[in-house]
Amino acid sequence: MSRRIRHTPFTKKVEECGVTGFTVVNHMLLPKAFKKSVDEDYWHLQSHVQIWDVSCQRQVQITGPDSEYLVQKMTPRSIKNMSTGKCFYIPIIDENAGMINDPILLKLDNSKFWISIADSDVLLWAKGLAIGLDLNVFIEEPEVYPLAIQGPKAEDLMTSLFGEEIRSMNFFEFKMFEIFGKEQVIARSGYSNQDGFEIYFNGFLEGEKLWQLIWKSGSSFNISPGCPNLIDRIEAGLLSYGNDFTRENNPLECNLEKYCTNASPHDFIGKITLEKIKTEGVNQKIRGIVFSGDACQSCAKPLLVYSTNNIKIGQITSGIYSPRLKKNIGLSMIKKDYWNVGTEVIIKTADNKLTKGTISSLPFSK
Amino acid sequence: MSRRIRHTPFTKKVEECGVTGFTVVNHMLLPKAFKKSVDEDYWHLQSHVQIWDVSCQRQVQITGPDSEYLVQKMTPRSIKNMSTGKCFYIPIIDENAGMINDPILLKLDNSKFWISIADSDVLLWAKGLAIGLDLNVFIEEPEVYPLAIQGPKAEDLMTSLFGEEIRSMNFFEFKMFEIFGKEQVIARSGYSNQDGFEIYFNGFLEGEKLWQLIWKSGSSFNISPGCPNLIDRIEAGLLSYGNDFTRENNPLECNLEKYCTNASPHDFIGKITLEKIKTEGVNQKIRGIVFSGDACQSCAKPLLVYSTNNIKIGQITSGIYSPRLKKNIGLSMIKKDYWNVGTEVIIKTADNKLTKGTISSLPFSK
């Protein structure tokens, strides 16, 4: 432990709640588990409400006259018609169309954006581009620490705290709410398959106070501490940057075609390469796999996937046993000739056993 | 555990050696401790030789006609007279002269450089700049995994493996050696206060074979598995990016004046700001502190430092009890009026006790 791996405003609270492990995202602690099994946590998340310290979703704040220009330069998704108050899931790609991140973009006003990032230093990418292109922007990481409220009872809990306006919010919209005398962003969003909200909390010192406030009101909704749940995430087909895809992959391989439409007339980094890839077609894509065998715990290392005639056709990078589907499920990058839904495949498990699987669409059907 | 936090070619070997914890640097595992105390490890490192998996020191490889131009653009340190085969410690700064990284630069030839980085995505910074400036460079992270051999017996061990040429190498020089039929970089360098070498090993699959080779020859030199040792590092005054300094700090605050000389006539990012800071002088600098009280274990959170008249004057970001000096020692960013060697200060320890300390120069005298 050192300052290099940063604490969050809520770290003390998650420790009080019995966190049993952390991982590191964006040089910051992300709780990985509490004193309950992934299964128990999954069922709780399906039925009640949870509070997640996702402060590691750091914001890259871009302001100034050229801010919209720079943001647009960074993504194939058009932001021309994006309104203030909207959240956009955007691929950020490099000159080879390789994925640099898959963040949520928030438009705070015409010249103020937050890029709420997965695990890579997008701030350095944006600053490098801005300096090289001599743009008039100011790029910083603000003191904003997202706290997620996830689960079917999230709306009721959030309404009890912040009023009826919460109910009027659509998915991937945000509004401003006053918390402790300060205007704060609350979005209807979250890294789960459930309803939920993310409070983009500004104010390190009052983090514990906010947690306490939510925790207290949450008791009548059976609130529990939590973190992104692997079963729920895989069922939803939510990808994890650095794990399910990397800079080696382009957005078309990651099923992000709809954010790379030919209708985008705007210029962006990687456009020429991406158009070429689009014309030629990709050779692999992320698919679901349903597979048999012993209950999969997780994928510390990717599980290799073979065709029935023993050709290596891909790998499962996120895998787990789904207690709802009563089967193992996984996210996998699969070669073209084998990616059709229903294709039978062979998986080599962590203990080197061979087991049967079937290509599935994403998200996994409920 | 997932692919997002990457294993190294040596992870299996460090596990076999009884690693008891990992940290994460550059999205990769770095062993943090083995089955021995920091003290035991420290004394071993002073007397024998250790093998460290420092694969997380990722290389940002910059090649192509504009590679030297780009590298020079990224640092105030002049590389004009840098020869092939040299290692340079360089500050990399942004437009505000804020530290982005403090890597080791290796010049492989006139148009091929490796930037061996501390914990931030310098690759994204370099690529952003290159695209923005429209430079003719190719920037990649090669499959190179540094393995450090550190300690006073490192020269003998390395000579037994790679021949007498090892002895002829000066500190911060590298040479090419054939390992398993491939030309490999070996530098005389390392993140310790001792003599040592770093093998920039190219070839993930043969990592365990290399470890085994060194381990076998190492037995007659009392080899032990290890990792950067906190006592040794602090005694040496070696800084840790993200911990002892961040993007909030400029290189002059980090005692890197000698890499920011006015004699540098070259252009680099942050030059105007850095020159201004140099003219005005900085208000804080990294200093050593020797302090009394209970034996300091480490600094999960920085320890606040006060003047004797109770003004907050800085914080200790790396601290530990030195069994050699028989005192606690720390690295701290200290305000101008108090940074003179010998100044008496007060430290608030992790358990909120006040204890006395004295400002010291760096490195700590042996």
Interface residues (C-beta under 8 A of the other chain):
Chain A: M1 S2 R3 R4 I5 H7 T23 V24 H27 D94 E95 I100 D119 S120 D121 V122 L124 W125 A126 K127 G128 L129 A130 I131 G132 L133 D134 S240 Y241 G242 N243 I269 S298 C299 A300 K301 P302 T317 S318
Chain B: M1 S2 R3 R4 I5 H7 T23 V24 H27 D94 E95 I100 D119 S120 D121 V122 L124 W125 A126 K127 G128 L129 A130 I131 G132 L133 D134 S240 Y241 G242 N243 I269 S298 C299 A300 K301 P302 T317 S318
